[in-house]
Amino acid sequence: MIDQIISSLKDKVGGDLLSKIGLDQSQADGAIKAAGSSVQEVIGGGADLSSVLNLFSKDGNNAGGSDLLKTLGSNYLGKLTGQVGLDASKAGSVKDLVLPLLTNMLSEKIGGNKDMLGSLLGGKAKDVVGGLTGKLGGLGKMFGK
């Protein structure tokens, strides 16, 4: 299911990355890949489950969700400048375009539901709730690693 979300993300923002921000096709592809990788690293890095569920829900972000979004944004910016090779201005524009859409797409699927989060992560929800091992194992499947 997550592959569909990433594919949809590319379909929705790919043209804007090329025409509005001025990326070439390789940079646009790298930006989409970096978004998935950033989510994997931040959530797989031991993020608090309640913060993850808050961030990927229809509710307004609490302090944990806000902090997680900031961490995700910083990680993504680092990938855009370091791996994709964008300057800071273009990286900021890409982040501002891609991250809210990706967060909304994940929120639509997860909706703050730990069982759905577990399903998207490729494991059983109890494994996700149970600890980092469940999150890491599923996240590799989530982004094709």
Biotite code that builds the C-alpha atoms (Angstrom):
import biotite.structure as struc

atoms = struc.array([
    struc.Atom([0.000, 0.000, 0.000], chain_id="A", res_id=1, res_name="MET", atom_name="CA", element="C"),
    struc.Atom([2.823, 2.440, 0.770], chain_id="A", res_id=2, res_name="ILE", atom_name="CA", element="C"),
    struc.Atom([4.248, 1.910, -2.704], chain_id="A", res_id=3, res_name="ASP", atom_name="CA", element="C"),
    struc.Atom([0.952, 3.238, -4.038], chain_id="A", res_id=4, res_name="GLN", atom_name="CA", element="C"),
    struc.Atom([1.225, 6.301, -1.812], chain_id="A", res_id=5, res_name="ILE", atom_name="CA", element="C"),
    struc.Atom([4.762, 7.079, -3.007], chain_id="A", res_id=6, res_name="ILE", atom_name="CA", element="C"),
    struc.Atom([3.704, 6.485, -6.624], chain_id="A", res_id=7, res_name="SER", atom_name="CA", element="C"),
    struc.Atom([0.721, 8.793, -6.128], chain_id="A", res_id=8, res_name="SER", atom_name="CA", element="C"),
    struc.Atom([2.998, 11.375, -4.557], chain_id="A", res_id=9, res_name="LEU", atom_name="CA", element="C"),
    struc.Atom([5.207, 11.283, -7.628], chain_id="A", res_id=10, res_name="LYS", atom_name="CA", element="C"),
    struc.Atom([2.170, 11.602, -9.891], chain_id="A", res_id=11, res_name="ASP", atom_name="CA", element="C"),
    struc.Atom([0.846, 14.577, -7.914], chain_id="A", res_id=12, res_name="LYS", atom_name="CA", element="C"),
    struc.Atom([4.027, 16.604, -7.480], chain_id="A", res_id=13, res_name="VAL", atom_name="CA", element="C"),
    struc.Atom([6.331, 15.374, -10.235], chain_id="A", res_id=14, res_name="GLY", atom_name="CA", element="C"),
    struc.Atom([5.177, 17.956, -12.750], chain_id="A", res_id=15, res_name="GLY", atom_name="CA", element="C"),
    struc.Atom([5.426, 20.785, -10.228], chain_id="A", res_id=16, res_name="ASP", atom_name="CA", element="C"),
    struc.Atom([8.929, 19.724, -9.230], chain_id="A", res_id=17, res_name="LEU", atom_name="CA", element="C"),
    struc.Atom([9.933, 20.023, -12.873], chain_id="A", res_id=18, res_name="LEU", atom_name="CA", element="C"),
    struc.Atom([7.986, 23.096, -13.991], chain_id="A", res_id=19, res_name="SER", atom_name="CA", element="C"),
    struc.Atom([7.553, 25.240, -10.882], chain_id="A", res_id=20, res_name="LYS", atom_name="CA", element="C"),
    struc.Atom([10.774, 24.482, -9.006], chain_id="A", res_id=21, res_name="ILE", atom_name="CA", element="C"),
    struc.Atom([12.974, 23.768, -12.018], chain_id="A", res_id=22, res_name="GLY", atom_name="CA", element="C"),
    struc.Atom([14.327, 20.349, -11.133], chain_id="A", res_id=23, res_name="LEU", atom_name="CA", element="C"),
    struc.Atom([15.444, 17.935, -13.800], chain_id="A", res_id=24, res_name="ASP", atom_name="CA", element="C"),
    struc.Atom([13.905, 14.459, -13.926], chain_id="A", res_id=25, res_name="GLN", atom_name="CA", element="C"),
    struc.Atom([16.741, 12.886, -11.943], chain_id="A", res_id=26, res_name="SER", atom_name="CA", element="C"),
    struc.Atom([16.447, 15.485, -9.192], chain_id="A", res_id=27, res_name="GLN", atom_name="CA", element="C"),
    struc.Atom([12.660, 15.096, -9.073], chain_id="A", res_id=28, res_name="ALA", atom_name="CA", element="C"),
    struc.Atom([12.988, 11.320, -8.755], chain_id="A", res_id=29, res_name="ASP", atom_name="CA", element="C"),
    struc.Atom([15.635, 11.788, -6.061], chain_id="A", res_id=30, res_name="GLY", atom_name="CA", element="C"),
    struc.Atom([13.388, 14.186, -4.160], chain_id="A", res_id=31, res_name="ALA", atom_name="CA", element="C"),
    struc.Atom([10.537, 11.652, -4.089], chain_id="A", res_id=32, res_name="ILE", atom_name="CA", element="C"),
    struc.Atom([12.882, 8.849, -3.040], chain_id="A", res_id=33, res_name="LYS", atom_name="CA", element="C"),
    struc.Atom([14.375, 11.082, -0.333], chain_id="A", res_id=34, res_name="ALA", atom_name="CA", element="C"),
    struc.Atom([10.895, 11.789, 1.067], chain_id="A", res_id=35, res_name="ALA", atom_name="CA", element="C"),
    struc.Atom([10.249, 8.082, 1.560], chain_id="A", res_id=36, res_name="GLY", atom_name="CA", element="C"),
    struc.Atom([13.695, 7.558, 3.000], chain_id="A", res_id=37, res_name="SER", atom_name="CA", element="C"),
    struc.Atom([13.243, 10.425, 5.461], chain_id="A", res_id=38, res_name="SER", atom_name="CA", element="C"),
    struc.Atom([9.959, 9.003, 6.742], chain_id="A", res_id=39, res_name="VAL", atom_name="CA", element="C"),
    struc.Atom([11.643, 5.614, 7.137], chain_id="A", res_id=40, res_name="GLN", atom_name="CA", element="C"),
    struc.Atom([14.577, 7.027, 9.088], chain_id="A", res_id=41, res_name="GLU", atom_name="CA", element="C"),
    struc.Atom([12.580, 9.312, 11.352], chain_id="A", res_id=42, res_name="VAL", atom_name="CA", element="C"),
    struc.Atom([9.885, 6.790, 12.248], chain_id="A", res_id=43, res_name="ILE", atom_name="CA", element="C"),
    struc.Atom([12.338, 3.889, 12.323], chain_id="A", res_id=44, res_name="GLY", atom_name="CA", element="C"),
    struc.Atom([14.684, 5.914, 14.490], chain_id="A", res_id=45, res_name="GLY", atom_name="CA", element="C"),
    struc.Atom([12.620, 5.198, 17.553], chain_id="A", res_id=46, res_name="GLY", atom_name="CA", element="C"),
    struc.Atom([9.930, 7.845, 17.213], chain_id="A", res_id=47, res_name="ALA", atom_name="CA", element="C"),
    struc.Atom([7.266, 7.700, 19.890], chain_id="A", res_id=48, res_name="ASP", atom_name="CA", element="C"),
    struc.Atom([4.252, 5.774, 18.588], chain_id="A", res_id=49, res_name="LEU", atom_name="CA", element="C"),
    struc.Atom([1.731, 8.280, 19.931], chain_id="A", res_id=50, res_name="SER", atom_name="CA", element="C"),
    struc.Atom([3.573, 11.093, 18.126], chain_id="A", res_id=51, res_name="SER", atom_name="CA", element="C"),
    struc.Atom([3.602, 9.102, 14.878], chain_id="A", res_id=52, res_name="VAL", atom_name="CA", element="C"),
    struc.Atom([-0.114, 8.361, 15.195], chain_id="A", res_id=53, res_name="LEU", atom_name="CA", element="C"),
    struc.Atom([-0.808, 12.014, 15.944], chain_id="A", res_id=54, res_name="ASN", atom_name="CA", element="C"),
    struc.Atom([1.211, 13.229, 12.975], chain_id="A", res_id=55, res_name="LEU", atom_name="CA", element="C"),
    struc.Atom([-0.535, 10.797, 10.634], chain_id="A", res_id=56, res_name="PHE", atom_name="CA", element="C"),
    struc.Atom([-4.050, 11.590, 11.813], chain_id="A", res_id=57, res_name="SER", atom_name="CA", element="C"),
    struc.Atom([-6.688, 14.142, 10.896], chain_id="A", res_id=58, res_name="LYS", atom_name="CA", element="C"),
    struc.Atom([-6.236, 15.783, 14.303], chain_id="A", res_id=59, res_name="ASP", atom_name="CA", element="C"),
    struc.Atom([-4.132, 18.860, 14.821], chain_id="A", res_id=60, res_name="GLY", atom_name="CA", element="C"),
    struc.Atom([-0.589, 18.046, 15.851], chain_id="A", res_id=61, res_name="ASN", atom_name="CA", element="C"),
    struc.Atom([0.191, 17.882, 19.541], chain_id="A", res_id=62, res_name="ASN", atom_name="CA", element="C"),
    struc.Atom([3.697, 18.751, 20.776], chain_id="A", res_id=63, res_name="ALA", atom_name="CA", element="C"),
    struc.Atom([5.016, 15.287, 19.900], chain_id="A", res_id=64, res_name="GLY", atom_name="CA", element="C"),
    struc.Atom([3.510, 15.368, 16.411], chain_id="A", res_id=65, res_name="GLY", atom_name="CA", element="C"),
    struc.Atom([4.891, 18.875, 15.809], chain_id="A", res_id=66, res_name="SER", atom_name="CA", element="C"),
    struc.Atom([8.354, 17.845, 16.976], chain_id="A", res_id=67, res_name="ASP", atom_name="CA", element="C"),
    struc.Atom([8.243, 14.765, 14.762], chain_id="A", res_id=68, res_name="LEU", atom_name="CA", element="C"),
    struc.Atom([7.240, 16.887, 11.753], chain_id="A", res_id=69, res_name="LEU", atom_name="CA", element="C"),
    struc.Atom([10.161, 19.270, 12.439], chain_id="A", res_id=70, res_name="LYS", atom_name="CA", element="C"),
    struc.Atom([12.558, 16.324, 12.655], chain_id="A", res_id=71, res_name="THR", atom_name="CA", element="C"),
    struc.Atom([11.145, 14.892, 9.441], chain_id="A", res_id=72, res_name="LEU", atom_name="CA", element="C"),
    struc.Atom([11.518, 18.254, 7.688], chain_id="A", res_id=73, res_name="GLY", atom_name="CA", element="C"),
    struc.Atom([15.133, 18.655, 8.823], chain_id="A", res_id=74, res_name="SER", atom_name="CA", element="C"),
    struc.Atom([15.997, 15.129, 7.746], chain_id="A", res_id=75, res_name="ASN", atom_name="CA", element="C"),
    struc.Atom([14.370, 15.692, 4.354], chain_id="A", res_id=76, res_name="TYR", atom_name="CA", element="C"),
    struc.Atom([16.178, 18.998, 3.799], chain_id="A", res_id=77, res_name="LEU", atom_name="CA", element="C"),
    struc.Atom([19.477, 17.294, 4.575], chain_id="A", res_id=78, res_name="GLY", atom_name="CA", element="C"),
    struc.Atom([18.775, 14.613, 1.997], chain_id="A", res_id=79, res_name="LYS", atom_name="CA", element="C"),
    struc.Atom([17.692, 17.153, -0.609], chain_id="A", res_id=80, res_name="LEU", atom_name="CA", element="C"),
    struc.Atom([20.908, 19.148, -0.257], chain_id="A", res_id=81, res_name="THR", atom_name="CA", element="C"),
    struc.Atom([23.276, 16.260, 0.473], chain_id="A", res_id=82, res_name="GLY", atom_name="CA", element="C"),
    struc.Atom([22.026, 13.389, -1.670], chain_id="A", res_id=83, res_name="GLN", atom_name="CA", element="C"),
    struc.Atom([19.961, 15.072, -4.371], chain_id="A", res_id=84, res_name="VAL", atom_name="CA", element="C"),
    struc.Atom([22.371, 18.024, -4.671], chain_id="A", res_id=85, res_name="GLY", atom_name="CA", element="C"),
    struc.Atom([19.874, 20.881, -4.479], chain_id="A", res_id=86, res_name="LEU", atom_name="CA", element="C"),
    struc.Atom([20.805, 24.315, -3.213], chain_id="A", res_id=87, res_name="ASP", atom_name="CA", element="C"),
    struc.Atom([19.142, 25.448, 0.022], chain_id="A", res_id=88, res_name="ALA", atom_name="CA", element="C"),
    struc.Atom([16.515, 27.560, -1.734], chain_id="A", res_id=89, res_name="SER", atom_name="CA", element="C"),
    struc.Atom([15.337, 24.791, -4.064], chain_id="A", res_id=90, res_name="LYS", atom_name="CA", element="C"),
    struc.Atom([15.482, 22.251, -1.234], chain_id="A", res_id=91, res_name="ALA", atom_name="CA", element="C"),
    struc.Atom([13.215, 24.447, 0.886], chain_id="A", res_id=92, res_name="GLY", atom_name="CA", element="C"),
    struc.Atom([10.763, 24.825, -1.982], chain_id="A", res_id=93, res_name="SER", atom_name="CA", element="C"),
    struc.Atom([10.708, 21.067, -2.563], chain_id="A", res_id=94, res_name="VAL", atom_name="CA", element="C"),
    struc.Atom([10.193, 20.363, 1.145], chain_id="A", res_id=95, res_name="LYS", atom_name="CA", element="C"),
    struc.Atom([7.358, 22.875, 1.328], chain_id="A", res_id=96, res_name="ASP", atom_name="CA", element="C"),
    struc.Atom([5.665, 21.230, -1.662], chain_id="A", res_id=97, res_name="LEU", atom_name="CA", element="C"),
    struc.Atom([6.265, 17.543, -0.948], chain_id="A", res_id=98, res_name="VAL", atom_name="CA", element="C"),
    struc.Atom([6.160, 17.115, 2.823], chain_id="A", res_id=99, res_name="LEU", atom_name="CA", element="C"),
    struc.Atom([2.636, 18.421, 3.490], chain_id="A", res_id=100, res_name="PRO", atom_name="CA", element="C"),
    struc.Atom([1.216, 16.328, 0.670], chain_id="A", res_id=101, res_name="LEU", atom_name="CA", element="C"),
    struc.Atom([3.013, 13.172, 1.816], chain_id="A", res_id=102, res_name="LEU", atom_name="CA", element="C"),
    struc.Atom([1.890, 13.745, 5.401], chain_id="A", res_id=103, res_name="THR", atom_name="CA", element="C"),
    struc.Atom([-1.702, 14.242, 4.248], chain_id="A", res_id=104, res_name="ASN", atom_name="CA", element="C"),
    struc.Atom([-1.603, 11.132, 2.074], chain_id="A", res_id=105, res_name="MET", atom_name="CA", element="C"),
    struc.Atom([-0.308, 9.030, 4.960], chain_id="A", res_id=106, res_name="LEU", atom_name="CA", element="C"),
    struc.Atom([-2.876, 10.589, 7.288], chain_id="A", res_id=107, res_name="SER", atom_name="CA", element="C"),
    struc.Atom([-5.673, 9.602, 4.909], chain_id="A", res_id=108, res_name="GLU", atom_name="CA", element="C"),
    struc.Atom([-4.530, 5.984, 5.019], chain_id="A", res_id=109, res_name="LYS", atom_name="CA", element="C"),
    struc.Atom([-3.567, 5.739, 8.692], chain_id="A", res_id=110, res_name="ILE", atom_name="CA", element="C"),
    struc.Atom([-6.021, 8.165, 10.267], chain_id="A", res_id=111, res_name="GLY", atom_name="CA", element="C"),
    struc.Atom([-4.397, 7.871, 13.695], chain_id="A", res_id=112, res_name="GLY", atom_name="CA", element="C"),
    struc.Atom([-5.217, 4.150, 13.807], chain_id="A", res_id=113, res_name="ASN", atom_name="CA", element="C"),
    struc.Atom([-2.410, 1.990, 15.200], chain_id="A", res_id=114, res_name="LYS", atom_name="CA", element="C"),
    struc.Atom([-3.809, -1.087, 13.440], chain_id="A", res_id=115, res_name="ASP", atom_name="CA", element="C"),
    struc.Atom([-3.710, 0.705, 10.075], chain_id="A", res_id=116, res_name="MET", atom_name="CA", element="C"),
    struc.Atom([-0.206, 1.996, 10.842], chain_id="A", res_id=117, res_name="LEU", atom_name="CA", element="C"),
    struc.Atom([0.863, -1.568, 11.559], chain_id="A", res_id=118, res_name="GLY", atom_name="CA", element="C"),
    struc.Atom([-0.721, -2.707, 8.311], chain_id="A", res_id=119, res_name="SER", atom_name="CA", element="C"),
    struc.Atom([1.057, -0.008, 6.305], chain_id="A", res_id=120, res_name="LEU", atom_name="CA", element="C"),
    struc.Atom([4.328, -0.879, 8.000], chain_id="A", res_id=121, res_name="LEU", atom_name="CA", element="C"),
    struc.Atom([3.965, -4.444, 6.799], chain_id="A", res_id=122, res_name="GLY", atom_name="CA", element="C"),
    struc.Atom([3.715, -5.989, 10.243], chain_id="A", res_id=123, res_name="GLY", atom_name="CA", element="C"),
    struc.Atom([1.178, -6.665, 12.898], chain_id="A", res_id=124, res_name="LYS", atom_name="CA", element="C"),
    struc.Atom([0.029, -3.667, 14.874], chain_id="A", res_id=125, res_name="ALA", atom_name="CA", element="C"),
    struc.Atom([1.049, -5.316, 18.140], chain_id="A", res_id=126, res_name="LYS", atom_name="CA", element="C"),
    struc.Atom([4.614, -5.523, 16.826], chain_id="A", res_id=127, res_name="ASP", atom_name="CA", element="C"),
    struc.Atom([4.536, -1.823, 16.035], chain_id="A", res_id=128, res_name="VAL", atom_name="CA", element="C"),
    struc.Atom([3.123, -0.975, 19.429], chain_id="A", res_id=129, res_name="VAL", atom_name="CA", element="C"),
    struc.Atom([5.481, -3.444, 21.059], chain_id="A", res_id=130, res_name="GLY", atom_name="CA", element="C"),
    struc.Atom([8.646, -1.668, 20.090], chain_id="A", res_id=131, res_name="GLY", atom_name="CA", element="C"),
    struc.Atom([11.237, -0.577, 17.647], chain_id="A", res_id=132, res_name="LEU", atom_name="CA", element="C"),
    struc.Atom([11.786, -4.044, 16.186], chain_id="A", res_id=133, res_name="THR", atom_name="CA", element="C"),
    struc.Atom([8.281, -4.097, 14.731], chain_id="A", res_id=134, res_name="GLY", atom_name="CA", element="C"),
    struc.Atom([8.698, -0.631, 13.272], chain_id="A", res_id=135, res_name="LYS", atom_name="CA", element="C"),
    struc.Atom([12.073, -1.287, 11.707], chain_id="A", res_id=136, res_name="LEU", atom_name="CA", element="C"),
    struc.Atom([11.103, -4.604, 10.170], chain_id="A", res_id=137, res_name="GLY", atom_name="CA", element="C"),
    struc.Atom([8.016, -3.154, 8.538], chain_id="A", res_id=138, res_name="GLY", atom_name="CA", element="C"),
    struc.Atom([9.584, 0.091, 7.405], chain_id="A", res_id=139, res_name="LEU", atom_name="CA", element="C"),
    struc.Atom([12.013, -1.704, 5.163], chain_id="A", res_id=140, res_name="GLY", atom_name="CA", element="C"),
    struc.Atom([9.035, -3.199, 3.339], chain_id="A", res_id=141, res_name="LYS", atom_name="CA", element="C"),
    struc.Atom([7.211, 0.105, 3.424], chain_id="A", res_id=142, res_name="MET", atom_name="CA", element="C"),
    struc.Atom([9.743, 1.870, 1.227], chain_id="A", res_id=143, res_name="PHE", atom_name="CA", element="C"),
    struc.Atom([11.087, -1.055, -0.763], chain_id="A", res_id=144, res_name="GLY", atom_name="CA", element="C"),
    struc.Atom([14.325, -1.502, 1.181], chain_id="A", res_id=145, res_name="LYS", atom_name="CA", element="C"),
])
